[in-house]
Amino acid sequence: MLITGDHLFYYYRCPRRPFLDAQGTAAHNPGESPLHEKLNRDHHDLRTQLLRDYAWQAPQADPQDWAAAHTQTLALMAQGVAAIHRGVLTLTPAPGITYLGRPDLLVRRPGASRWGNWHYQAVDIRLGQRPKPEYQGVAAFHAWLLSELQDTWPTTGLLWLPGPRSVRVRLADAVPAMHKTLVACTAILQAEQAPEVFISRSRCQLCPWLGDCSQVAQAQQHLSLVPGVTALRYAELRQLGIATIPQLASQSPHYLDHQTSFGLATVTRLVRQAQAIQRGHALPLGPFPALPQEPVELFFDIEAEPHLDCVYLHGVLVVKAGRPAFHGFLAPHPQGEGEVWQQFVDLVLTYPAAPIFHFCPFETQTIQRLGDRYGTPRLKVQAILNRCVDLHAWVTRHVVLPVDNYSLKAIARWLGFRWRHPRADGAQSIWWYNQWLSSQNPSYLEALQVYNEDDCQATYRLKTWLDDFHQATAQSPLQEESG
């Protein structure tokens, strides 16, 4: 059995992932997604930046031939080369088990080892802004493998994070914790059945097993499909014998308030959420207020490239008496950001009484930031902000929907809306824009404008549904449901 640093890394995030990785091939390859491509590109850029500072050498063996690459890595260490890129470290502590690590870089440091008056320290490149437990765990894993191979411990582990900046890992704390995790990970890899499924919207996004695990969770009506049921909350509910959506839907919020640490407001929403999913329709959380309604309404969505610090598209759907017209203000190059910002400002000021509907706070935060950047009068910016209505905040405050997350994509698709590019998302839009900048192929601009218009149309669809839902609840007042 081969147990790698990747197995350990993913175990920290999800104990089910290393088991599935070891058992077979996932139906979906995350490398196909623009977000995954972007992460690979960011990692490549950060690694290139780091390697410039070292006169490194690398094993010549095929990376898949890990035994040969390990032998060549040891030879380079024995020679005392300054740094080793793509080095392979292996250890066989017991018959039938081999641990394998592939740190991004091995750097020679002064200090005695089996090789002479030098030893090596592993450097791991990660894209997070903080030293997460999985980062520190793999750094400790590499340090442990090094200690066994070179007969001395490196002084610390080293993480290289965006900025760029280096973060030292205190091995005295990280190594004991890593060994406990490694034992648990090894036991799972030796098990006959996969660990229990748990769908986490943040951690599962790029996992190739998301589709497979979602099918299992749907078949089980697993509680992790209920928005708001975190791993810690699930553990508490599980102790009460509540493991499925129907079981949660049948509970009294007041009973759960006394049995859990969540608080009455939280358990009330969780129960209502489970009821909405089980019944397949929306439920109000209380008296449902009306949204602003005017003869002209604006629906707004922004596309931005964080690495270029550029907002390249302001999309506005102007709806007059139920007739929509889309306006897309697109910067063909990052230097055009100020021009399209002013075009957006001019348009929204043309309709001074029109509410501006958007989804999530990114749009209002960006309006504030661009107003400061381009010297737009504060009173003018504030007048625009005063008209903004965040439909995400409105939905999550007043209603529960039969969805597994409250993204615009999930809600609009439940409402029957379909994007013309079915797999498009914000990362895809950024990829299209970068492809346009490098190729000047206008089809990329057309694609991202279509996607942005669809986002505005989806926001319009949601607002229309909320108006209808308000009328329906006004005619049929909320009835108390205790479960």
matplotlib code that plots the C-alpha trace (Angstrom):
import matplotlib.pyplot as plt

x = [0.0, 1.4, 0.3, 1.2, 1.3, -1.8, -3.7, -2.8, -3.6, -7.0, -7.7, -7.5, -10.3, -12.4, -11.6, -13.7, -11.5, -8.3, -10.3, -12.0, -8.8, -7.2, -10.1, -10.7, -11.1, -13.7, -16.2, -15.5, -12.0, -11.7, -8.9, -11.5, -12.9, -11.6, -11.2, -9.0, -7.0, -6.6, -5.4, -2.8, -1.6, -1.3, 0.6, 2.9, 3.5, 4.3, 6.6, 8.4, 9.0, 10.4, 12.7, 14.3, 16.1, 17.8, 20.3, 18.3, 18.6, 15.9, 15.7, 15.7, 13.4, 9.8, 7.8, 5.5, 8.6, 8.8, 11.3, 13.8, 13.1, 13.6, 17.0, 18.1, 16.9, 19.0, 22.0, 21.5, 21.3, 24.5, 26.2, 25.1, 23.4, 22.0, 18.3, 16.3, 13.1, 10.6, 12.4, 10.8, 11.0, 9.9, 9.9, 8.7, 8.1, 6.3, 5.9, 3.2, 3.2, 5.2, 4.9, 5.8, 6.3, 6.9, 7.8, 8.1, 11.7, 14.4, 16.9, 20.3, 21.0, 24.1, 24.0, 25.3, 23.5, 24.4, 25.6, 28.1, 27.9, 24.6, 21.0, 17.8, 14.7, 11.4, 9.6, 5.9, 4.1, 0.4, -2.1, -3.9, -3.3, -2.8, -1.0, -4.0, -3.8, -3.5, -0.6, 1.2, 0.3, 2.0, 5.0, 5.4, 5.0, 7.9, 10.0, 9.5, 10.5, 13.6, 14.5, 14.4, 16.4, 19.1, 19.4, 18.6, 15.6, 15.3, 14.9, 11.4, 9.1, 8.6, 5.5, 5.7, 2.4, 1.1, 2.6, 5.0, 5.9, 7.4, 5.9, 7.8, 6.0, 6.9, 7.6, 7.4, 3.7, 3.0, 4.7, 2.8, -0.5, 0.5, 1.3, -2.2, -3.7, -1.5, -2.5, -6.2, -5.6, -3.8, -6.7, -9.2, -7.1, -7.0, -10.8, -13.2, -15.9, -15.7, -16.3, -19.6, -20.4, -20.6, -21.2, -19.4, -20.1, -16.7, -14.4, -16.2, -16.2, -13.1, -13.2, -13.5, -15.8, -18.4, -20.9, -20.5, -20.8, -23.8, -25.6, -24.9, -26.0, -29.2, -30.1, -29.6, -31.3, -28.2, -28.3, -25.3, -27.5, -29.3, -27.8, -26.6, -25.8, -22.1, -19.9, -20.1, -23.8, -24.2, -22.2, -24.6, -27.7, -26.3, -26.0, -29.7, -30.4, -31.1, -29.2, -31.6, -33.6, -37.0, -35.8, -34.8, -38.0, -40.1, -38.4, -39.8, -37.4, -38.1, -37.0, -33.8, -33.1, -32.9, -30.9, -28.3, -26.0, -27.3, -29.8, -33.5, -33.1, -30.7, -32.6, -35.8, -34.2, -32.7, -36.0, -37.8, -35.0, -35.4, -39.2, -38.7, -36.4, -38.6, -41.8, -40.1, -41.4, -40.5, -41.5, -41.5, -39.5, -42.1, -44.1, -42.8, -42.2, -42.6, -39.5, -39.3, -41.3, -40.9, -41.8, -38.1, -35.9, -32.2, -30.5, -26.8, -23.9, -20.1, -17.2, -13.7, -10.2, -8.6, -5.1, -5.3, -7.2, -9.6, -13.4, -13.8, -17.6, -20.6, -23.8, -27.1, -30.5, -32.9, -36.5, -39.2, -42.8, -41.7, -39.6, -35.9, -32.9, -29.4, -26.4, -22.9, -20.1, -16.9, -13.3, -11.3, -8.2, -7.6, -6.7, -10.3, -11.8, -12.3, -14.2, -16.7, -17.2, -18.2, -20.5, -22.2, -22.6, -24.1, -26.6, -27.9, -28.1, -30.4, -33.0, -32.7, -35.7, -34.9, -33.9, -30.7, -31.1, -28.0, -27.0, -24.5, -22.5, -19.7, -21.4, -21.9, -18.4, -17.1, -19.2, -17.6, -14.1, -14.4, -15.9, -12.9, -10.5, -11.8, -12.8, -16.5, -18.3, -19.2, -22.8, -23.2, -21.8, -23.9, -27.0, -26.3, -25.6, -28.9, -30.8, -29.0, -31.0, -29.1, -31.5, -29.2, -29.6, -33.3, -33.8, -31.8, -33.5, -37.1, -37.6, -36.2, -36.0, -35.7, -32.1, -28.8, -27.1, -28.1, -25.9, -27.6, -27.0, -28.8, -31.7, -32.3, -32.0, -34.6, -36.8, -36.3, -33.8, -31.0, -27.7, -26.8, -23.3, -24.4, -21.1, -20.1, -19.2, -17.1, -13.9, -15.0, -15.6, -12.1, -10.7, -12.5, -11.3, -7.6, -8.0, -9.3, -6.3, -3.8, -5.5, -7.8, -10.4, -13.7, -15.6, -14.3, -15.8, -19.1, -19.1, -18.4, -21.0, -23.6, -22.8, -23.0, -26.4, -27.6, -26.6, -28.6, -31.6, -31.4, -31.4, -34.5, -36.1, -35.5, -37.0, -40.1, -40.5, -40.1, -42.8, -45.1, -44.3, -45.0, -48.5, -49.1, -48.1, -50.1, -53.2, -52.3, -50.8, -47.9, -49.2, -47.1, -45.5, -43.9, -43.0]
y = [0.0, 3.4, 6.3, 9.7, 13.3, 13.9, 11.2, 12.9, 16.4, 15.4, 13.4, 16.7, 18.0, 14.9, 11.4, 9.9, 11.4, 9.4, 6.1, 7.0, 8.1, 4.8, 2.7, 4.0, 6.8, 9.5, 10.1, 13.8, 15.3, 18.7, 19.6, 20.3, 23.3, 26.8, 27.3, 24.3, 25.5, 28.9, 27.3, 25.2, 28.4, 30.3, 27.4, 27.2, 31.0, 30.9, 27.9, 29.6, 32.7, 30.5, 28.5, 31.6, 32.0, 28.6, 26.8, 23.6, 20.1, 17.5, 13.7, 12.6, 9.6, 9.6, 11.0, 7.9, 5.8, 6.9, 4.2, 5.4, 9.1, 8.3, 6.7, 9.7, 12.2, 10.4, 10.6, 14.4, 14.8, 12.9, 15.1, 18.2, 20.0, 23.4, 22.5, 19.7, 20.2, 17.4, 15.3, 12.0, 10.8, 7.3, 5.2, 1.7, 1.5, -1.9, -4.7, -3.8, 0.0, 2.7, 6.4, 8.8, 12.5, 15.0, 18.4, 21.2, 21.9, 20.4, 23.1, 22.4, 23.9, 23.9, 21.2, 17.6, 14.7, 11.3, 13.1, 15.4, 18.9, 19.7, 18.6, 19.3, 21.2, 20.7, 23.7, 23.3, 25.8, 26.5, 29.0, 29.8, 33.0, 31.3, 28.1, 25.8, 22.5, 20.4, 22.6, 22.1, 18.4, 17.7, 19.9, 17.8, 14.6, 15.7, 16.7, 13.3, 11.5, 13.7, 12.9, 9.2, 9.5, 11.9, 10.9, 14.4, 16.6, 19.9, 22.8, 23.7, 23.0, 25.8, 26.9, 29.3, 31.3, 34.0, 37.4, 35.8, 35.1, 32.2, 30.7, 28.4, 25.3, 24.5, 20.7, 20.1, 20.8, 19.7, 16.3, 14.6, 15.8, 14.6, 11.1, 10.8, 11.9, 9.5, 6.6, 7.4, 8.0, 4.6, 2.8, 4.3, 3.3, -0.3, -0.3, -2.2, 0.5, 4.3, 6.6, 8.3, 10.9, 14.6, 17.3, 20.5, 23.3, 25.0, 22.0, 19.8, 22.3, 21.1, 17.4, 15.0, 12.8, 15.5, 14.0, 10.5, 11.6, 13.8, 10.8, 8.8, 11.8, 12.2, 8.5, 8.7, 12.1, 13.0, 16.0, 17.6, 18.5, 20.9, 24.4, 25.4, 21.9, 22.1, 19.1, 20.3, 20.7, 17.4, 15.7, 17.1, 16.1, 12.7, 12.2, 12.8, 10.1, 12.7, 11.8, 12.4, 15.2, 13.7, 13.1, 16.8, 18.0, 16.3, 17.9, 20.7, 23.7, 24.3, 20.7, 21.1, 24.4, 22.6, 19.7, 21.5, 24.5, 26.2, 28.6, 28.9, 31.0, 28.6, 25.4, 27.0, 27.8, 24.3, 22.6, 24.8, 24.2, 20.4, 20.8, 22.9, 20.3, 17.4, 19.1, 20.6, 24.1, 27.4, 28.2, 31.7, 32.2, 34.7, 37.6, 38.1, 41.8, 43.3, 44.3, 47.8, 48.1, 50.8, 51.4, 51.0, 48.5, 47.7, 44.3, 44.5, 42.1, 42.6, 40.6, 41.1, 39.7, 39.8, 39.2, 42.2, 44.2, 45.0, 45.2, 44.5, 44.3, 46.0, 44.3, 46.1, 44.8, 47.7, 46.6, 49.1, 48.0, 44.4, 44.8, 44.0, 45.6, 44.6, 47.0, 45.5, 48.0, 46.0, 47.1, 45.6, 46.0, 46.6, 50.2, 50.7, 50.0, 53.7, 54.4, 51.5, 52.5, 56.0, 54.4, 52.4, 55.5, 57.5, 54.8, 54.3, 58.1, 58.2, 56.4, 58.1, 56.4, 52.8, 50.3, 48.4, 44.7, 42.5, 39.2, 39.2, 42.2, 42.1, 44.6, 47.2, 46.7, 47.3, 50.4, 51.9, 50.9, 52.2, 55.4, 56.0, 54.9, 57.2, 60.2, 59.9, 62.4, 60.7, 61.9, 60.4, 57.1, 57.0, 57.8, 54.8, 52.6, 53.7, 52.2, 48.8, 45.8, 42.5, 39.7, 37.1, 38.8, 39.2, 35.5, 34.2, 36.5, 35.8, 32.5, 28.9, 27.2, 23.6, 23.9, 22.6, 26.0, 29.6, 30.6, 32.4, 29.3, 26.9, 29.2, 30.3, 26.7, 25.7, 28.4, 26.9, 29.4, 28.0, 29.7, 29.5, 28.3, 25.5, 25.1, 28.8, 30.5, 33.4, 31.5, 30.7, 34.4, 35.3, 32.6, 34.0, 37.5, 36.3, 34.4, 37.5, 39.6, 37.0, 36.1, 39.1, 36.6, 38.3, 35.1, 35.2, 38.7, 37.5, 34.5, 36.4, 39.0, 36.3, 34.8, 38.2, 38.9, 35.6, 36.4, 39.6, 37.8, 35.2, 38.0, 39.4, 36.0, 35.7, 39.1, 38.3, 35.1, 37.0, 39.4, 36.6, 34.8, 37.9, 38.1, 34.4, 34.6, 37.7, 35.8, 32.7, 33.8, 31.8, 28.9, 27.8, 24.4, 22.7, 19.5]
z = [0.0, -1.1, 1.1, -0.2, 1.0, -1.1, 0.8, 4.0, 2.6, 1.5, 4.7, 6.6, 4.4, 4.0, 5.3, 2.4, -0.3, 0.1, 0.3, -3.0, -4.6, -3.8, -5.0, -8.5, -11.0, -10.5, -13.2, -13.3, -13.8, -11.9, -14.3, -16.9, -14.9, -15.4, -11.7, -11.4, -14.4, -12.7, -9.5, -11.4, -13.2, -9.9, -8.3, -11.4, -11.2, -7.5, -8.0, -10.8, -8.7, -5.9, -8.1, -9.5, -6.1, -6.2, -8.3, -8.3, -9.8, -10.3, -10.6, -14.2, -13.6, -14.8, -11.8, -12.0, -11.4, -7.8, -6.7, -9.3, -8.5, -4.8, -5.5, -7.6, -4.9, -2.3, -4.7, -5.2, -1.4, -0.9, -3.4, -1.4, -4.3, -3.3, -4.0, -5.4, -7.3, -7.8, -5.2, -4.0, -0.4, 0.5, 3.7, 4.4, 8.1, 8.0, 5.4, 2.8, 3.6, 1.9, 2.7, -0.2, -0.2, -3.0, -1.6, -4.1, -3.1, -0.9, 0.2, 1.6, 5.1, 7.3, 10.0, 10.3, 8.7, 7.3, 4.2, 6.0, 7.4, 5.6, 5.8, 3.8, 4.6, 2.6, 1.1, 0.2, -2.0, -1.1, -2.4, 0.8, 2.7, 6.0, 7.2, 7.2, 9.2, 6.0, 4.9, 8.3, 8.4, 5.0, 5.9, 9.1, 7.0, 4.7, 7.7, 9.3, 6.0, 5.8, 9.4, 8.7, 5.5, 6.5, 10.2, 11.5, 11.8, 9.9, 12.2, 10.9, 8.0, 5.5, 3.6, 0.7, 0.4, -2.0, -1.5, -1.7, 1.9, 3.8, 6.9, 9.3, 10.7, 14.3, 14.0, 17.8, 17.6, 14.0, 13.9, 16.8, 15.4, 11.9, 13.2, 14.7, 11.5, 9.5, 11.6, 11.0, 7.3, 7.0, 8.7, 6.3, 3.3, 4.7, 5.3, 3.1, 3.0, 2.4, 5.4, 5.7, 3.1, 4.0, 1.5, 2.3, -0.2, 0.4, 0.5, -2.1, -4.9, -6.7, -5.6, -8.5, -6.4, -5.8, -8.3, -6.8, -3.2, -4.1, -5.5, -2.3, -0.1, -2.2, -1.9, 1.9, 2.2, 4.2, 6.5, 4.9, 2.0, 4.3, 4.1, 7.5, 8.7, 9.3, 10.4, 14.0, 13.9, 12.2, 15.0, 17.6, 15.6, 15.0, 18.8, 19.0, 16.4, 13.7, 10.5, 7.6, 6.2, 7.1, 10.7, 11.0, 9.3, 11.9, 14.9, 17.1, 17.0, 20.8, 21.5, 19.5, 21.1, 24.5, 23.2, 21.1, 21.3, 18.1, 19.5, 18.7, 15.5, 14.0, 14.8, 13.5, 10.2, 10.0, 10.6, 8.1, 5.6, 6.0, 5.6, 2.4, 0.9, 1.9, 0.5, -2.6, -2.2, -0.5, 3.1, 4.6, 7.8, 9.1, 7.7, 4.2, 3.3, -0.2, -2.2, -3.8, -7.0, -9.5, -13.2, -14.0, -12.2, -12.7, -12.3, -11.8, -12.0, -12.1, -13.6, -12.2, -12.5, -9.0, -10.2, -12.5, -9.9, -12.7, -13.0, -16.7, -17.1, -15.6, -16.7, -16.2, -17.2, -17.4, -17.0, -18.0, -17.5, -17.6, -20.8, -20.2, -22.1, -21.4, -21.2, -21.0, -20.3, -21.1, -20.8, -23.7, -21.6, -17.8, -18.4, -19.5, -16.1, -15.3, -18.6, -18.1, -14.5, -15.6, -18.2, -15.5, -13.3, -16.1, -16.8, -13.3, -12.7, -15.8, -13.7, -10.3, -8.8, -10.0, -7.4, -8.3, -7.5, -7.2, -5.6, -2.7, -1.4, -4.0, -6.2, -3.5, -2.2, -5.7, -6.2, -3.1, -4.1, -7.7, -6.5, -4.3, -7.0, -9.7, -7.5, -8.0, -5.7, -2.4, -2.5, -6.0, -4.9, -1.8, -3.8, -5.9, -2.9, -1.2, -4.1, -4.0, -2.8, -2.1, -3.1, -1.4, 1.9, 1.3, 0.6, 3.4, 5.9, 4.9, 3.2, 2.9, -0.5, -1.4, -2.5, -1.2, -1.3, -1.7, -4.7, -7.5, -9.8, -7.4, -6.7, -10.4, -11.6, -9.1, -10.6, -14.0, -15.3, -17.5, -18.5, -22.1, -21.1, -18.7, -16.9, -16.8, -13.6, -12.3, -12.9, -16.5, -17.1, -15.8, -18.0, -21.1, -20.3, -20.0, -23.2, -24.9, -23.6, -25.0, -28.3, -29.1, -30.3, -30.0, -29.3, -25.8, -25.2, -26.6, -24.3, -21.1, -22.1, -22.6, -19.2, -17.5, -19.2, -18.0, -14.4, -14.7, -16.2, -13.3, -10.8, -12.5, -12.5, -8.7, -8.0, -10.1, -8.1, -4.8, -5.8, -6.6, -3.4, -1.4, -3.0, -2.3, 1.4, 1.8, 0.6, 2.7, 6.0, 7.5, 9.7, 12.6, 12.0, 15.0, 13.2]

ax = plt.figure().add_subplot(projection="3d")
ax.plot(x, y, z, "-o")
ax.set_aspect("equal")
plt.show()
